[in-house]
């Protein structure tokens, strides 16, 4: 069973341990030394705890913390858009958790925020992420060719979108 749970500081150490994995970090935006520290975690947790309407949640599978999912609402002329991002700890891969978490988060985001369009950017080598987005009704909108530099390599970014029904 998958549940999205509000951030709670008691999960900080486990969060940092799971996220500070090269197989997770290689699919995320760059951070200075490609490691995730306790200070990084504290900063993220505090930002989420201060929100009136949660934009990020911890993911639990059968009662165990296993990842994170959230949205970043856009602003100005893009204010009806949000970008979704997520990760699952490596020991929990291949269990269908991401598919269900994206479903729950997408529903929550469309119900809670005044957005009509969700998007996800996926590096070209992350086929598993593309697959779970497609399972959730996201469609490939475009490919930003050679737009991402990760680990000193240049990659395409695939932009997947879903519109509010």
N, C-alpha and C positions, 0 to 999 in steps of 0.2 A: 504494500500500500504506500502511495506517494502522498506526502503532505508538504505544503508550503507553510513555513513557520516564521514569525517575526524574528528579527535578529535578537540574540540574547548573548551577553558577554561570556556566559559560561561555555560557549562553543568556540571562543576565539582561538584557543591553542590548537584545537583540532582543525579549524578552518585554515589557519596559517600552515599547519603541517601538510594538509592535503593540497592546498593551492601552491605551495612552494615545491612543485614537482615540474621538472622540465617538460614533461608530456602535457601538462596543463598550460604552463606559461608560454609554450611555443605556439599556442593558438589564441593568445590574448595580446592586447596592446602592450607595447614595450614598457618596461619599468627599468630604471637606471642600470642595475647589474643583473637583470633577469633572475632576481630572487624576490621572494615575498617575505617581508619581515613582520614581526609582532607590531611594530609601529605602523606599518601599512594597514594591518588588520584593525588596529585600534581606531585609526582615522576613518576607515570605511564603516566600521560598526557605529561609531559616534554619529557620523552623517546620517545613517539610516535610523538610529534611535531618535534623532531630532525631527524626523519627517512626520507630518500630520497624517498623510496617506502614504503607506509604505510603497516604495518603488523597487525594493529588493527583498528577497526572502531566502532563508535557508531551506534547503531541500532535505527532507527526511524520507528514508526508505525503510519500511518495517521498523520504525522507531529509532533508526540510526541516522545521524547526520551524515550526509553524503555529497553536498554540493551547494550551489548558489545560483539564483536566477533573478533577473531584474530587468527593468527598463530605464532608459534615459529619455525623458520627454525632451523634445526639441523646442526651440523658442522662435519668437518673431513670426515671420511668414511661414515657418515650418511647424508652428505650434500644434497642429493637428496630427503630428507624427511623433513616433517614439521608436527608439532602437532597443531591441531585446538582446540580452547577453546572458550566458550561462556557462557553467562547468560542472562536471561530475567527477568526484574523486576516482582515481584509476581502479581501486578495488571493486568499484560498483559498475564498471563499464559492462555493456552488453546485456543489461537486465530490463531495458525498456524505460528506465527512469527518466531519461531526458525527454523522450517523446511525451510522456504524461505530464512532466513539469512544464514543458512549453505550452501544452494545451491549457493547463490550469492558469499559467501566468498570462497567456494571451486573453483568455476569458476575463480574468480579473482586470487587466489593463483596459480593455474596451469598456467594461462596466464602471470602472472607478474614475478614469480620466477622460477628458474631452479630446480623445484622439480617434481618428478614423483610419489610420495607416500605421502598421507595425513593420519594421524592417530589421533584417539581420545581415551583418556583413560576415562572410566566411572566407577564410584563406583557401586558395585553390586546392590545397592538399588535404583539407579536412572533409572528406567525402561523407563520413559518418554524421557530421553536423548537418550537411546538406540533406541527407536522407531523412533525419528526424524533422527538419523543417517542412520538407515535402509531405511527410505523413500527416502534418498538422495543417495542411491546406495553404502553406506558403508557396508562392510561385517565384521562379527565377525572373527577376526584372531586368537585370543587366550584369555585365561583367566589366569591372574597372580593370582594364589590362595594365599589368606591370605597375600597379599603384601601391603595393605594400612592400616594405623592406623589413624583413624579419630574419634575424641571425645572419645578417650580411648577404642575404639572398633576396631577389626581387620576385614577387608573386602577383598573380591576379587576385582580386577580391570579388567574390560573387555576392550580389545583393539580392536577397530574398525578401518578398513582401507578402503581407496579408492585409486585406481591407475589412473593416467592420461591416458586418452583414446588415 
